[in-house]
Amino acid sequence: MQTRNYKIVYCTPALYSAGGVERVVSVKASYFADVYGYDVTIIITEGQGRESFFPLSSKVDIINLNLGFEELWKASFLKKIFLYLKKQRQFKKLLKQELIRIRPDFTISVLRREINFLNEIRDGSRKIGELHVNRSNYRNFDKRNSNIIKSLFARFWMHSLIGHLRKLDKMVVLTEDAKVDWPELKNVILIPDPLPFRVETVSDLSAKRVISIGRYAYEKGNDLLLQAWTIVEKKCREWCLDIYGMGDQAPYRQQMKELGVDESRCHLYGSLLNVKEEYLRSSIFALPSRFEGFGLVIIEAMSCGLPVVAFDCENGPRNIMTDGENGYLIPPFDVDAYAEKLIRLILDETLRREIGANARKSSQRYAIDDIANQWKQLFEELDQEK
């Protein structure tokens, strides 16, 4: 079938930060525009006047509705509700105006605030949801500071969400685990995230460097990695650990002091743009996450020939990695076992190279050409159903 020049609109909160969703949306939107010739627009609500963190094709249009939902982050729970409802009314009105003006063939939502009303907008487009987190952490109402009002609100929200997701033409998830997370839904399909870059060469795995990339946030488990590193650094004195990510580093710097971590061999850095260069300068990739929606950094590291050590956390890693073949899956959240596998890879160069080579081969199924083709097939199937 000849490729139609589809009109596609992405709905996502922002593009200015260095997150996985921002990276994937930028990569796919650019590919659709440059390779398939689709007319692609990204509608965002945050970051007025701020550039996209990741490269974006000049053929992709960006519309910023400038609603400032980020104002809710610092508000009390009750004020959050008031501001949310106010901004949601504005959002619905403005998004409806844009979709009716653009008349896209497909509207793709990353299933944030617009899911609450997207199906009600009669712009003629087929509606597709794209879920980047596992169900239990989709809307993570912090249980550590929970109360009966928050608990009731969370239950009501999930019940309402299921109703909205049912009405989507398709809901795309990233892993097999995520597919079974939604037994209430009949419209779920699996299309994983693509590799954001092409790799012409791989690491020679000679650098005495472990690398980790992930936000400085509880769910990313950098505190667990630092605990493991206190064991590793004592036995592998020539090796260093470099952690990259956005967020507040202060708690982790304090933890390093409390643990007595050698700060000359363990470094905390900010966000990276050219991640491929850092993978190629490293020999092992560490992913200490407590949970993942997929684990884009896993396939990035694997594509550069790095063996990966990850906790066998909910979703993500176990859908990408095979323990002992292209990396190691550690029982959650066994810091001692995690350290032991890092040490094993550090001390055994032959094993490191063998697992790294397997990782490289495994990553090839996530090539952008193959993943984009799965999306193209989805668009064409939905188009035929009209």
C-alpha positions in Angstrom: 0.0 0.0 0.0 1.3 3.4 -0.9 2.0 5.6 2.1 -0.6 8.3 2.6 0.6 11.8 3.8 -1.2 11.5 7.1 -1.7 14.4 9.4 -0.6 13.5 13.0 -0.9 15.5 16.2 1.0 14.5 19.3 -0.3 15.8 22.7 2.4 15.9 25.4 3.0 18.3 28.3 6.5 19.6 27.3 9.6 19.2 25.2 12.2 21.3 27.2 13.2 18.6 29.7 15.5 15.7 29.2 13.0 12.9 29.9 12.4 9.7 28.1 8.9 10.7 26.9 10.3 13.9 25.4 13.1 12.0 23.7 10.8 9.4 22.2 8.2 11.8 21.0 10.9 14.0 19.4 12.5 11.0 17.6 9.2 9.5 16.3 7.7 12.9 15.3 10.9 13.7 13.4 11.0 10.3 11.7 7.4 10.5 10.6 7.9 14.0 9.1 11.3 13.4 7.5 11.0 9.8 6.3 7.3 9.2 5.7 6.5 12.8 4.8 3.7 13.0 7.4 2.3 16.4 8.5 3.3 16.3 12.2 2.3 18.8 14.9 3.2 18.5 18.6 0.8 20.4 21.0 2.3 21.1 24.4 1.1 23.1 27.5 4.4 24.0 29.3 7.7 25.7 28.7 6.8 28.8 26.8 9.9 30.3 25.2 12.1 27.2 26.0 13.7 25.2 23.3 13.2 21.5 22.8 15.9 19.6 24.7 16.3 17.0 22.0 16.8 17.6 18.3 13.5 18.0 16.4 12.9 18.1 12.6 12.3 21.6 11.2 9.3 20.0 9.5 7.5 19.4 12.8 5.3 22.2 14.0 5.0 23.0 17.7 2.0 24.7 19.3 2.4 25.7 22.9 -0.9 26.4 24.6 1.0 28.0 27.6 -1.3 26.7 30.3 1.3 26.4 33.1 0.1 23.2 34.7 3.5 23.1 36.4 2.1 25.6 38.8 0.3 22.7 40.5 3.5 21.1 41.6 4.0 23.5 44.6 0.3 23.9 45.5 -1.4 22.2 48.4 -3.7 19.3 47.7 -6.9 21.3 47.8 -5.5 24.2 45.8 -4.2 21.6 43.3 -7.8 20.5 42.7 -9.1 24.1 42.1 -6.2 25.0 39.8 -6.4 21.7 37.9 -10.1 22.1 37.2 -9.6 25.7 36.0 -6.7 24.9 33.8 -8.4 21.8 32.4 -11.4 23.8 31.2 -8.9 26.1 29.4 -7.0 23.1 28.0 -10.1 21.4 26.6 -11.3 24.6 24.9 -7.9 25.4 23.4 -7.1 21.8 22.3 -10.5 21.5 20.7 -9.9 24.6 18.7 -6.5 23.4 17.5 -7.7 19.9 16.5 -10.7 21.2 14.6 -8.5 23.7 12.8 -5.8 21.1 12.0 -8.2 18.2 11.3 -5.6 15.5 11.9 -6.0 11.9 10.8 -4.6 10.7 14.1 -4.3 12.3 17.5 -1.7 10.6 19.7 -1.8 11.3 23.4 0.9 10.3 25.9 -2.1 9.9 28.3 -1.6 12.9 30.5 -4.3 15.5 31.3 -6.0 15.4 27.8 -7.1 11.8 28.3 -10.0 13.2 30.5 -11.7 14.8 27.5 -9.8 13.9 24.3 -12.4 11.3 23.1 -15.1 14.0 23.3 -13.5 16.2 20.7 -15.2 15.6 17.4 -12.4 16.6 15.0 -12.6 13.5 12.8 -9.3 12.0 14.0 -8.7 8.5 15.4 -7.5 8.7 19.0 -4.4 6.7 20.1 -3.0 6.6 23.6 0.7 5.9 24.2 1.5 4.8 27.7 5.0 5.2 29.0 4.6 4.0 32.6 3.4 0.8 34.2 -0.2 0.8 35.6 0.7 0.8 39.3 2.7 4.0 38.8 0.5 5.7 36.2 -0.8 8.4 38.5 1.4 7.9 41.5 -0.4 9.4 44.5 2.3 9.3 47.1 1.2 6.6 49.6 3.8 7.8 52.1 1.8 11.0 52.6 -1.7 9.6 51.9 -5.0 10.1 53.7 -8.5 9.0 53.1 -9.4 11.9 50.8 -6.4 11.2 48.6 -7.1 7.5 48.6 -10.8 8.1 47.6 -9.6 10.5 44.9 -7.1 8.0 43.5 -9.8 5.3 43.3 -12.3 7.6 41.6 -9.6 8.7 39.2 -8.6 5.2 38.2 -12.3 4.2 37.6 -12.7 7.3 35.4 -9.5 6.6 33.6 -10.5 3.1 32.6 -13.6 4.6 31.0 -11.6 7.0 28.9 -9.0 4.4 27.8 -11.8 2.1 26.6 -12.9 4.8 24.2 -9.6 5.2 22.5 -9.2 3.6 19.0 -6.0 2.0 20.3 -3.8 2.1 23.4 -0.1 1.4 22.7 2.0 0.0 25.5 5.7 -0.7 25.5 6.1 -4.2 27.0 4.3 -7.5 27.3 3.9 -7.0 31.1 2.1 -3.7 30.4 -0.3 -5.5 28.0 -1.5 -7.8 30.8 -1.8 -4.8 33.2 -5.0 -3.7 31.6 -7.4 -6.8 31.6 -10.4 -4.4 31.3 -9.3 -3.2 27.9 -9.6 -4.8 24.5 -7.8 -2.1 22.5 -4.3 -2.6 23.8 -1.4 -3.3 21.4 2.4 -3.5 21.9 4.8 -1.2 20.1 8.1 -0.7 22.1 10.1 2.5 22.1 12.7 2.9 19.3 16.4 3.5 19.6 16.8 7.2 19.4 20.1 7.0 17.4 22.0 4.9 15.0 25.2 3.2 16.1 28.1 2.9 13.7 30.6 1.7 16.3 30.5 0.2 19.8 32.5 0.6 23.0 35.6 -1.5 23.2 34.8 -2.0 26.9 38.3 -1.1 28.0 37.3 2.1 29.9 37.3 1.5 33.6 34.0 3.3 33.9 30.4 2.3 35.0 27.7 4.7 33.7 24.1 5.3 34.8 21.6 7.7 33.4 18.3 8.5 35.1 16.6 11.3 37.0 17.6 12.1 40.5 14.3 10.8 41.9 13.2 8.0 44.3 11.9 5.7 41.5 15.2 5.8 39.6 17.0 4.2 42.6 20.2 6.2 42.5 20.3 5.8 46.3 20.4 2.0 45.8 23.2 2.3 43.3 25.3 4.4 45.6 24.9 1.7 48.3 26.0 -0.9 45.9 28.9 1.2 44.8 30.3 1.4 48.3 30.9 -2.3 48.0 32.3 -2.2 44.4 34.7 0.7 45.0 36.5 -1.1 47.7 37.3 -4.1 45.4 37.8 -2.3 42.1 39.9 0.7 43.0 40.7 1.7 39.4 37.1 2.0 38.3 34.7 5.0 38.5 31.0 5.5 38.5 29.4 8.4 36.6 25.7 9.2 37.1 23.8 11.6 34.7 20.3 13.0 35.1 18.1 15.9 35.7 16.8 16.8 39.2 18.1 17.7 42.6 21.5 16.1 43.3 21.8 17.4 46.9 20.2 14.3 48.7 22.6 12.0 46.8 25.6 14.1 47.5 24.7 14.0 51.2 24.2 10.2 50.9 27.7 9.9 49.4 29.2 11.7 52.4 27.3 9.6 54.8 28.4 6.4 53.1 32.0 7.5 52.8 31.9 7.2 49.0 35.2 8.2 47.3 34.1 11.4 45.5 37.1 11.2 43.2 35.7 8.0 41.6 32.0 8.7 41.8 30.6 11.7 40.0 27.1 13.1 39.8 26.3 15.1 36.6 23.4 16.9 35.0 21.3 16.0 31.9 23.0 14.8 28.8 22.2 15.6 25.2 24.8 13.4 23.5 24.3 10.2 25.5 25.7 8.0 22.8 29.2 9.5 23.2 29.1 8.7 27.0 28.0 5.1 26.4 30.9 4.6 24.0 33.3 5.9 26.7 32.0 3.4 29.2 32.1 -0.4 29.8 29.1 -1.2 32.0 25.7 0.3 32.3 23.9 0.4 35.6 20.1 0.8 35.9 19.0 0.8 39.6 15.4 1.8 39.0 12.6 0.7 41.4 10.2 0.6 38.5 10.2 1.4 34.8 7.7 1.9 32.0 10.1 0.5 29.5 13.8 1.5 30.0 14.9 3.4 26.9 18.4 3.8 28.4 18.7 0.0 28.5 18.4 -0.4 24.7 20.6 2.7 24.2 23.4 1.2 26.3 23.0 -2.3 24.7 23.2 -0.8 21.2 26.6 0.6 22.1 27.7 -2.9 23.2 27.5 -2.3 27.0 26.4 -5.1 29.4 23.6 -3.9 31.6 23.0 -4.6 35.3 19.4 -3.8 36.4 17.1 -4.7 39.2 14.3 -7.0 38.0 11.8 -4.3 38.8 8.2 -4.1 37.8 7.9 -4.0 34.0 10.8 -2.7 31.8 14.1 -4.6 32.2 12.7 -8.1 32.2 11.0 -7.4 28.9 14.2 -6.3 27.3 17.0 -8.3 29.0 17.7 -12.0 29.5 19.5 -12.6 32.7 23.1 -13.9 32.2 22.8 -13.5 28.4 22.8 -9.8 27.6 23.0 -8.4 31.1 22.0 -9.2 34.7 18.6 -8.9 36.3 19.0 -8.6 40.1 16.3 -9.5 42.6 14.6 -6.3 43.8 16.3 -4.6 45.6 19.3 -6.7 46.6 22.1 -4.2 46.9 24.7 -6.9 47.7 23.7 -9.0 44.7 23.8 -5.9 42.5 27.3 -5.1 43.6 28.4 -8.7 43.1 27.4 -8.6 39.4 29.0 -5.3 38.8 32.3 -6.6 40.4 32.0 -9.8 38.3 31.7 -7.8 35.0 34.5 -5.5 36.1 37.0 -8.3 36.9 36.1 -10.7 34.0 36.9 -8.9 30.8 36.0 -11.9 28.6 32.6 -12.2 30.2 32.1 -8.4 29.9 32.8 -8.6 26.1 30.6 -11.7 25.6 27.6 -10.2 27.3 28.2 -6.8 25.6 28.2 -8.5 22.2 24.9 -10.2 23.0 23.5 -7.0 24.2 24.4 -5.3 20.9 22.6 -8.0 18.9 19.5 -7.9 21.2 19.1 -4.1 20.7 18.8 -4.4 17.0 15.1 -5.3 17.2 14.4 -1.7 18.5 15.8 0.0 15.4 13.8 3.1 14.5 13.0 1.9 11.0 11.3 -1.3 12.4 9.5 0.5 15.2 8.3 3.3 12.9 7.0 0.7 10.4 4.9 -0.8 13.2 3.3 2.6 13.7 2.8 3.0 10.0 1.0 -0.3 9.9 -1.2 0.8 12.8 -2.1 4.1 11.0 -3.0 2.2 7.9 -5.1 -0.4 9.7 -7.1 2.3 11.5 -7.4 4.3 8.3 -9.0 1.2 6.6 -11.5 0.8 9.4 -13.0 4.3 8.7 
